[in-house]
């Protein structure tokens, strides 16, 4: 399938590794220019060099702190200046700390709000004028299966990511007349560094080895395995592309059939 994104420009946040990087790679391999951002200058620059080498298409690295509104605005402004247009945005940020209700004070809640929910608000706010001037585009928010089925040890993520999902659905209705599509993408258990960290935490709590914990998790997945980042990346690139031109306000789950909810 031709995604019809050659010559288009996409901004991908949190793209030094993991799910953000997986989407950036698929966009680049399909002919787009990509502005990737994260807090680590060294890591994001290395990722940009690697992606450019694999695809031959322009990938530029930017240092951006998703919890800082000025940093987000600077990223968007510089990317637009460098590439001359913006056709799409991937809203993505590192997850808040794990833990249950009693573990978090007001500062923890405020930090999670700023990192997860306000980063989405600020990224969309910064990029909207450029999408409008381009005559339309696509916004994709990366959320979590917790927005449908809350996860016990991810309380902060459960609450904040639900807000991001509601924001995207609301925006999809508001912006449809301007040819701007907004969708959510939910990962299941995808084999990233973040997933390894969560496996380790679960294993320690249950006094299991990490490999035993992973096998136990895989038994809950109908397809019987963790997803690969490339599988998630392809789903993200599709939703951002004109190939998905009649899809907006949707939440696509990439989880190997794990989720039990029917909606």
C-alpha positions in Angstrom: 0.0 0.0 0.0 1.2 3.5 -0.9 0.8 5.7 2.2 1.0 8.8 0.0 3.4 10.6 2.3 6.4 11.3 0.1 7.4 14.9 0.6 5.3 15.3 3.7 6.7 16.4 7.0 5.9 14.8 10.4 6.8 15.7 13.9 7.3 12.8 16.3 7.8 13.4 20.0 9.5 11.0 22.3 11.3 9.4 19.3 14.8 8.6 20.5 13.7 5.0 21.1 10.7 2.8 21.6 7.2 3.4 20.1 7.9 7.0 18.9 11.1 5.8 17.1 9.1 2.9 15.5 6.6 5.3 14.0 9.3 7.8 12.9 11.1 4.9 11.1 8.0 3.8 9.2 7.3 7.4 8.1 10.8 7.9 7.0 11.0 4.5 5.1 7.8 5.6 3.3 9.3 8.8 2.0 8.4 11.4 4.5 10.7 14.0 6.2 10.6 13.6 10.0 11.5 15.9 12.9 12.1 13.8 15.9 12.5 15.1 19.4 13.4 13.9 22.9 15.2 15.3 26.0 18.5 13.6 25.3 20.6 15.4 22.7 23.0 12.5 22.2 20.3 9.8 21.9 18.0 11.7 19.6 20.9 12.7 17.3 22.0 9.1 17.0 18.5 8.0 16.2 18.2 10.7 13.5 21.5 9.6 11.9 20.5 6.0 12.0 17.0 6.6 10.4 18.5 8.8 7.7 21.0 6.1 6.9 18.3 3.4 6.6 15.8 5.4 4.5 17.8 8.1 2.7 15.1 10.6 3.6 15.6 13.7 5.8 15.4 13.1 9.6 16.4 15.9 11.9 16.9 15.7 15.6 15.7 18.3 18.2 16.1 18.5 21.9 12.7 18.9 23.5 11.3 18.5 27.1 7.7 17.4 26.9 7.0 18.9 30.3 8.0 22.4 29.2 5.7 24.4 27.1 8.4 26.7 25.8 10.5 23.8 24.8 7.6 22.3 22.8 6.9 25.6 21.0 10.6 25.9 20.1 10.7 22.4 18.6 7.6 23.1 16.4 8.9 26.5 15.4 12.4 25.3 14.5 11.0 22.2 12.6 8.7 24.4 10.5 11.5 26.7 9.8 13.8 23.8 8.8 11.3 21.9 6.6 8.9 24.7 5.5 5.7 22.9 6.4 4.1 20.4 8.8 1.7 17.7 7.8 1.3 15.7 11.0 2.2 15.3 14.6 2.7 12.3 16.9 2.0 13.3 20.5 4.1 11.1 22.8 5.9 11.5 26.1 7.5 9.2 28.7 5.0 7.6 31.1 4.7 8.9 34.7 6.1 6.8 37.6 4.5 3.5 38.4 2.6 3.1 41.7 -0.7 3.0 43.4 -2.7 5.8 45.0 -1.0 6.1 48.4 2.4 6.5 46.7 1.7 9.9 45.2 1.5 13.4 46.7 0.3 16.6 45.1 3.7 17.2 43.4 3.6 13.8 41.8 0.1 14.4 40.4 1.1 17.8 39.1 4.2 16.4 37.4 2.2 13.7 35.7 -0.4 16.2 34.6 2.3 18.4 33.1 4.2 15.6 31.4 1.3 13.5 30.0 -1.8 15.7 29.6 -0.5 19.2 29.2 2.3 18.0 26.8 -0.5 16.8 24.5 -2.4 20.1 24.8 0.7 22.2 24.2 1.9 20.1 21.2 -1.4 20.3 19.5 -1.7 24.0 20.2 1.7 24.7 18.8 1.2 22.6 15.6 -2.4 23.6 14.7 -1.6 26.9 12.9 0.9 25.0 10.6 -1.6 22.2 9.8 -4.2 24.8 9.0 -1.9 26.7 6.7 -1.1 23.4 5.0 -4.8 22.8 4.3 -5.1 19.9 6.8 -3.1 17.1 8.3 -3.2 14.4 11.0 -2.5 14.2 14.7 -1.9 10.9 16.4 -1.8 10.6 20.2 0.0 7.6 21.8 -1.9 6.5 24.9 -2.2 3.2 26.8 -4.5 0.3 27.2 -5.2 1.7 30.6 -7.7 4.2 29.0 -10.0 1.2 28.4 -8.9 -1.2 31.2 -7.1 0.6 34.1 -3.8 -1.0 35.2 -3.4 -1.5 38.9 0.2 -0.3 39.3 -0.1 2.6 36.7 -2.5 4.9 38.5 -1.0 8.2 37.3 -1.0 6.9 33.7 -4.5 5.6 34.0 -5.9 9.0 34.9 -3.7 11.3 32.7 -3.8 9.2 29.5 -7.6 9.0 29.8 -7.6 12.7 29.5 -5.4 12.6 26.4 -7.8 10.2 24.8 -10.8 12.4 25.5 -8.9 15.4 24.2 -8.2 13.6 20.9 -11.8 12.6 20.5 -13.0 16.1 21.2 -10.5 17.6 18.7 -11.5 15.1 16.0 -15.0 16.6 16.0 -13.8 20.2 16.2 -11.1 20.0 13.5 -12.8 17.6 11.0 -14.2 20.6 8.9 -10.6 21.8 8.5 -9.4 18.5 7.1 -7.4 17.7 10.3 -7.8 14.2 11.5 -7.1 13.2 15.1 -6.8 9.6 16.3 -5.5 7.6 19.2 -3.1 4.6 19.1 -2.9 2.2 22.0 0.0 -0.3 22.4 -0.4 -3.6 24.1 2.7 -5.4 25.3 5.3 -4.2 22.8 8.9 -5.3 23.2 10.5 -2.0 24.1 12.8 -0.8 26.8 9.8 0.5 28.8 8.2 -2.9 28.6 11.3 -4.5 29.9 11.3 -2.1 32.9 7.6 -3.0 33.6 8.4 -6.7 33.4 11.2 -6.2 35.9 9.0 -4.4 38.4 6.3 -7.0 38.1 8.8 -9.8 38.4 10.3 -8.3 41.6 6.9 -7.9 43.2 6.0 -11.5 42.5 9.5 -12.9 43.2 9.8 -14.3 39.7 12.6 -14.1 37.1 12.0 -11.6 34.3 11.8 -14.3 31.8 9.1 -16.1 33.8 7.2 -12.9 34.1 7.4 -12.3 30.4 6.2 -15.8 29.7 3.3 -15.3 32.1 2.3 -12.1 30.3 2.6 -13.8 26.9 0.1 -16.4 28.0 -2.5 -13.6 28.3 -2.1 -12.6 24.7 -4.2 -14.5 22.1 -1.4 -14.2 19.5 1.0 -15.6 22.2 3.8 -13.1 22.0 4.8 -9.5 22.6 4.4 -7.2 19.7 7.4 -5.9 17.8 8.0 -2.1 17.6 7.8 -2.3 13.8 4.3 -3.7 13.9 3.2 -0.7 16.1 5.1 1.7 13.9 3.3 0.6 10.7 -0.1 1.1 12.4 1.0 4.6 13.4 2.3 5.6 10.0 -1.0 4.4 8.4 -3.2 6.5 10.7 -1.1 9.6 9.9 -1.2 9.0 6.2 -3.8 9.9 3.5 -4.4 6.2 3.2 -6.5 6.6 6.4 -8.3 9.7 5.0 -11.7 8.6 6.3 -10.5 7.7 9.8 -10.8 10.3 12.6 -11.8 10.2 16.2 -10.8 6.5 16.3 -8.8 4.5 18.9 -6.8 1.7 17.3 -5.5 -1.0 19.7 -2.3 -2.9 18.7 -2.2 -5.6 21.3 -2.4 -9.0 19.7 -6.0 -9.4 20.8 -5.3 -9.0 24.5 -8.0 -6.4 25.4 -11.3 -7.9 26.6 -13.4 -4.8 26.1 -15.6 -4.7 23.0 -15.5 -0.9 22.7 
